[in-house]
Amino acid sequence: MNRNQLLLSAAALLSLASTPVLAQAKDAAARVTETVRTLASDAFEGRAPGTAGEKRTIDYLVARFQALGLEPAGPNGRWVQEVPLLHTRLGAATRLAFKGPEGAAPLVAGKDLYLSTIRPDDVARVDAPVVFVGYGAKAPERGWDDFKNVDVRGKVVVFLVNDPDFHAEPGEPVAGKFGGRTMTYYGRWTYKFEEAARQGAVGALIVHETAGAGYGWNVVVSPGGENYDIDRRPEDLTSVRLQGWLADAAARRLFAFASLDLDKLKAAARSPDFRPVELKGVTFQAEMPASHEVVTSHNVLARIPGARRPDEVVMFGAHWDAYGKGAPDALGRIYRPGANDDALGVAGMIEIARRMKAGPPPARSVVFAAWTAEERGLLGSEYYAANPVYPMDKTVANLTLDVLQTAGPANDVVLVGKGQNTLEDDMARVAATQGRRVTPEGLPERGLFYRADHFSFAKRGVPVLLIMGIAGASDLKQGGTAAGQAWIDAYTGSCYHQACDAWSKDWNLAGALQDIALVGTIGKELAHGSAWPAWKPGSEFGKLRTRSAVPAAAAHGVSR
């Protein structure tokens, strides 16, 4: 597909016949394309936090917002919010093995397991007993506790990925206790490492399986031993010295080393009576040099001030960071440029800002946030949410763009997190005006509702809406859901977090522009109206919303 075909396909998505509107669609496609090509170019070096690529990215984004006539929205009238990050990288292991009564079983980093650290240690060192903790869920509201007060301080805990009911058969006691095929936060790797720290463990390993994780081993190892965390005081550091993943084959060898059957333990872990199982006589031994530095990264914040209620904020978000420099791929490419993840989301957000700035002033302020360090655990958005420029109880909604499908116009839009809040009703209404319908995410086991920057706001009660193209197969106008799934399989199987996540002339941005227009319309309505989206009954986030700033009469739907 050549450039003109690409732009015309974007125009066709809107099913608009008039020459002026066709021209506008072509112009929008050209602007979005140029933004992605720039951010994903080698000059930006893969946009890793704390690198020269970050500086170029921040300068570029600030210049774009300035050119649109937006105002700085960061602390003290600045365009940026500084985010102090601990940056670590592990070197080659000098010792890496499971040791048991019959000797040691050496491990190969990158093949048998993947490790990183978020501690500022010169050497990451662990020599400790191993305990299997099932899914590691401590969920009193669900009547579930995998730890049963078993002391795992100073030990290495091994988890299963996802939730206890992910593999549950009908009739099992655990069935329906969590989300079934829909992952809850208890199933996320971030939760498991956090819980390991709360329990005082010194090591944490998750047994990888593609179905439960939502991605393959290639994604697990893509950071190359590098990690980031918020820079913390010594007393707030995690106890976990090494954290990571075990490949399935290595995990089976580990449990066999202790005369245990992993499949039987997986079945046992689906029972509420499960108790941690110590791998008797087995220790995990690892010693790896570690480099560490504190870097100052940046969230970029721009705004259109509200004309009547400037203290109320509608927020759009996308993350500017990608995975930086890595080992050469088969084509010799060393930068992992994140063209789709998430340069395309950033480009979409800038396009929304352009359209809103060109219109009448909104009643509420509109903030456009380009986050750092999303790929390292939502760190930039989490830092903002913990240190907000605009109070959470005055933040009306967060609308996030993170990975948009590039396979063409679709008959539907995929909803991530069905049943969470009333923004999904607005999504359905606006999609209908585009001739589209809403389809709930087809891959809920991937836990995408907990894997993007909007989650930092949901945790604090702010209603959120996420557009993420890998959440389920789009019903494409050419090829239907089979073609949509083929796009997801190709992207997540080969290019997600890899060097081939690069701009391509074969991209068809029609579907992406549909989603950008949809999110932009919802945000515009909120910004010009007075309604406050509400969490739906049953959402775990509803109780977190501070209601003092939400007028009861305006707590449902979008005021238009």
Secondary structure, 3 states (H helix, E strand, C coil): CCHHHHHHHHHHHCCCCCHHHHHHHHHHHHHHHHHHHHHCCHHHCCCCCCCHHHHHHHHHHHHHHHHHCCEECCHHHCCEEEEEEEEEEECCCCEEEEEECCEEEECCECCCEEEECCCCCCEEEEEEEEEECCCCCEEHHHCEECCCCCCCCCCEEEEECCCCCCCCCCCCCCCCCCCCCCCCHHHCHHHHHHHHHHCCCCEEEEECCHHHHCCCHHHHCCCCCEEEEECCCHHHCCCCCEEEEECHHHHHHHHHHCCCCHHHHHHHCCCCCCCCEEEEEEEEEEEEEEEEEEEEEEEEEEEECCCCEEEEEEEEEEECCCCEECCCCCCCCCEECCHHHHHHHHHHHHHHHHHHHHCCCCCEEEEEEEECCHHHCCHHHHHHHHCCCCCHHHEEEEEEECCCCCECCECEEEECCCCCECHHHHHHHHHHHCCCEEEECCCHHHCHHHCCCHHHHHCCCCCEEEECCCCCCCCECCCHHHHHHHHHHHHHHHHCCCCCCCCCCCCECHHHHHHHHHHHHHHHHHHHCCCCCCECCCCCCHHHCCHHHCCHHHCCCCCC
